Amino acid sequence: MSAASPSAPSKPVDTRGLAGQTVGDTQVCAVTQTQLIYRGYEIADLAEHASFEEVAHLLLVGHKPSASELKAFRDELASMRDVDQGILDVVGRIAESKSGQAEVHPMGILRTGVSLLSHVDPDCEDNSPEAELRKSKRLLAKIPTIIGFGQMRRDGRKPVAPDRSLDHSANLLWCMTGVKPDELAARIMDVSLILYAEHDFNASTFACRVIASTETDMHSAVCGGIGALKGPLHGGANEMAMEMLKDIDRDCAGGRMTVDAWMRRAFEEKRKLMGFGHRVYKNGDHRAGILRRWGLKLAEKLGPSAKKWFDLGDEVQAIMLRDKNIHPNVDFPCGMTYFVMGIPVPQYTPIFVASRITGWCAHIMEQHANNRIIRPLAEYTGPALRRWNG
Ligand SMILES: CC(C)(COP(=O)(O)OP(=O)(O)OC[C@H]1O[C@@H](n2cnc3c(N)ncnc32)[C@H](O)[C@@H]1OP(=O)(O)O)[C@@H](O)C(=O)NCCC(=O)NCCS
């Protein structure tokens, strides 16, 4: 009897990590094998026709803004960008410090920055829908200021003040680099933020919802979300994907090794290649193709030294598909795209936060609007009952 026979025992379904299990409902976003939809709008449609600020309004307020609503939303966000100097001083000190031998990761700095913001937010302990919308907007507006301030102090440079004339994406780039982006760079950042904004019950959003379900405050839930996103299996993959490409480029320089051999060695060592695979999109992540096209456009404009990363990425992607049948996720082209934009690698996951804050806050508000504490059960697999005194 062949192994493929219908009567052969089938491989047990691996449900660790809640794989394949629906654990709640949401009106914010739908993720299927073939589609990603924010409140009824498909991601490719949004990436082509919307701005990140329109998407942020869609997620946080709940509908596509009219022209006047968008202007008011933009103006309000721009007016909220300043961060208390006492908070910036702490952020700057942490950014300049070393913990042990290593520099503090910008995600750690950002987590602390958001925690500090809670102490100066007048609505901190108010979980009413109106207060939570105000807090969401403040977080969205202030996070780029904290990211940029930390980066400039890490680099030993003088931080720049947020620029109210710029939209969210261009201001984020300005705060991080001190350079006003050109139209193409600003649009690429805007598209990447649209793609990163929301993804239903991914690990960090689910963490936010679990924390929010205890009826604690929004800032506490967002700090948990940042902690979850930092991990290499989640948001941290965009940084690791670029580091991996740099490793391949170095190891294969001058024909010392082929990319094929590098990948074979990685497979033999049973390494997970960052920026590949997905819990839901087993046949490919539609966001990856969209971002690759934008990144490639910039790389082609910049010339061979930028384009080489996309050529290398394509080679790695083809081998991964041929040998493992695993597709890239959005973090793979993201690493290359941000790299050719000249953004320091440790900032890639904080940029993700500057976008995903919208999805997190939308879910926290949705959780609080119809709350029941999230408290599942566990299957006990420990020792049988025994007595402490014999
Ligand atoms: C995203 C991810 C966490 C999904 O995890 P998951 O749904 O639990 O997927 P699984 O671990 O069940 O993967 C199924 C198989 O593919 C393999 N696989 C999955 N992603 C892989 C990767 N990036 N590199 C190498 N092998 C991978 C697994 O080892 C497993 O093989 P096995 O059946 O022989 O054990 C996982 O693909 C991963 O770690 N990717 C790298 C990190 C990353 O890019 N994260 C960003 C996600 S948007």
The ligand as an SDF file (V2000), in Angstrom:
LIG
                    3D

 48 50  0  0  0  0  0  0  0  0999 V2000
    6.4350   33.1910    9.3550 C   0  0  0  0  0  0  0  0  0  0  0  0
    6.6790   31.8930   10.1330 C   0  0  0  0  0  0  0  0  0  0  0  0
    6.9420   32.2540   11.6110 C   0  0  0  0  0  0  0  0  0  0  0  0
    5.4180   31.0490   10.0130 C   0  0  0  0  0  0  0  0  0  0  0  0
    5.5600   29.9740   10.8690 O   0  0  0  0  0  0  0  0  0  0  0  0
    4.6240   28.6880   10.7820 P   0  0  0  0  0  0  0  0  0  0  0  0
    3.2970   29.0140   10.2250 O   0  0  0  0  0  0  0  0  0  0  0  0
    4.6480   28.0790   12.1410 O   0  0  0  0  0  0  0  0  0  0  0  0
    5.3600   27.8400    9.6760 O   0  0  0  0  0  0  0  0  0  0  0  0
    6.0250   26.4670    9.9280 P   0  0  0  0  0  0  0  0  0  0  0  0
    7.1510   26.6780   10.8900 O   0  0  0  0  0  0  0  0  0  0  0  0
    4.9570   25.5040   10.2830 O   0  0  0  0  0  0  0  0  0  0  0  0
    6.6150   26.1070    8.5200 O   0  0  0  0  0  0  0  0  0  0  0  0
    6.2850   24.9570    7.7780 C   0  0  0  0  0  0  0  0  0  0  0  0
    7.5690   24.3330    7.2530 C   0  0  0  0  0  0  0  0  0  0  0  0
    8.2600   25.2920    6.4350 O   0  0  0  0  0  0  0  0  0  0  0  0
    9.5430   25.5440    6.9760 C   0  0  0  0  0  0  0  0  0  0  0  0
    9.7830   26.9800    6.9210 N   0  0  0  0  0  0  0  0  0  0  0  0
    8.8700   27.9350    7.1520 C   0  0  0  0  0  0  0  0  0  0  0  0
    9.4410   29.1330    7.0260 N   0  0  0  0  0  0  0  0  0  0  0  0
   10.7190   28.9120    6.7040 C   0  0  0  0  0  0  0  0  0  0  0  0
   11.8050   29.7670    6.4660 C   0  0  0  0  0  0  0  0  0  0  0  0
   11.6600   31.0920    6.5180 N   0  0  0  0  0  0  0  0  0  0  0  0
   12.9910   29.2270    6.1660 N   0  0  0  0  0  0  0  0  0  0  0  0
   13.1540   27.8930    6.1150 C   0  0  0  0  0  0  0  0  0  0  0  0
   12.1610   27.0260    6.3370 N   0  0  0  0  0  0  0  0  0  0  0  0
   10.9470   27.5420    6.6380 C   0  0  0  0  0  0  0  0  0  0  0  0
    9.4840   25.0880    8.4130 C   0  0  0  0  0  0  0  0  0  0  0  0
   10.7670   24.7520    8.9130 O   0  0  0  0  0  0  0  0  0  0  0  0
    8.5530   23.9150    8.3400 C   0  0  0  0  0  0  0  0  0  0  0  0
    9.2660   22.8270    7.8390 O   0  0  0  0  0  0  0  0  0  0  0  0
    9.0100   21.3430    8.4460 P   0  0  0  0  0  0  0  0  0  0  0  0
    7.5750   21.0290    8.1000 O   0  0  0  0  0  0  0  0  0  0  0  0
   10.0050   20.5200    7.7250 O   0  0  0  0  0  0  0  0  0  0  0  0
    9.2430   21.4640    9.9150 O   0  0  0  0  0  0  0  0  0  0  0  0
    7.8730   31.1110    9.5460 C   0  0  0  0  0  0  0  0  0  0  0  0
    7.6450   30.8960    8.1650 O   0  0  0  0  0  0  0  0  0  0  0  0
    9.2000   31.8230    9.7620 C   0  0  0  0  0  0  0  0  0  0  0  0
    9.8160   31.6670   10.8080 O   0  0  0  0  0  0  0  0  0  0  0  0
    9.6360   32.6640    8.7730 N   0  0  0  0  0  0  0  0  0  0  0  0
   10.8380   33.4320    8.9370 C   0  0  0  0  0  0  0  0  0  0  0  0
   10.5470   34.6880    9.7490 C   0  0  0  0  0  0  0  0  0  0  0  0
    9.7410   35.7060    8.9830 C   0  0  0  0  0  0  0  0  0  0  0  0
   10.0160   36.0060    7.8330 O   0  0  0  0  0  0  0  0  0  0  0  0
    8.7420   36.2800    9.6760 N   0  0  0  0  0  0  0  0  0  0  0  0
    7.8770   37.3190    9.1140 C   0  0  0  0  0  0  0  0  0  0  0  0
    6.5080   36.8040    8.9400 C   0  0  0  0  0  0  0  0  0  0  0  0
    5.4930   37.9770    8.0590 S   0  0  0  0  0  0  0  0  0  0  0  0
  1  2  1  0
  2  3  1  0
  2  4  1  0
  2 36  1  0
  4  5  1  0
  5  6  1  0
  6  7  2  0
  6  8  1  0
  6  9  1  0
  9 10  1  0
 10 11  2  0
 10 12  1  0
 10 13  1  0
 13 14  1  0
 14 15  1  0
 15 16  1  0
 15 30  1  0
 16 17  1  0
 17 18  1  0
 17 28  1  0
 18 19  1  0
 18 27  1  0
 19 20  2  0
 20 21  1  0
 21 22  1  0
 21 27  2  0
 22 23  1  0
 22 24  2  0
 24 25  1  0
 25 26  2  0
 26 27  1  0
 28 29  1  0
 28 30  1  0
 30 31  1  0
 31 32  1  0
 32 33  2  0
 32 34  1  0
 32 35  1  0
 36 37  1  0
 36 38  1  0
 38 39  2  0
 38 40  1  0
 40 41  1  0
 41 42  1  0
 42 43  1  0
 43 44  2  0
 43 45  1  0
 45 46  1  0
 46 47  1  0
 47 48  1  0
M  END
$$$$
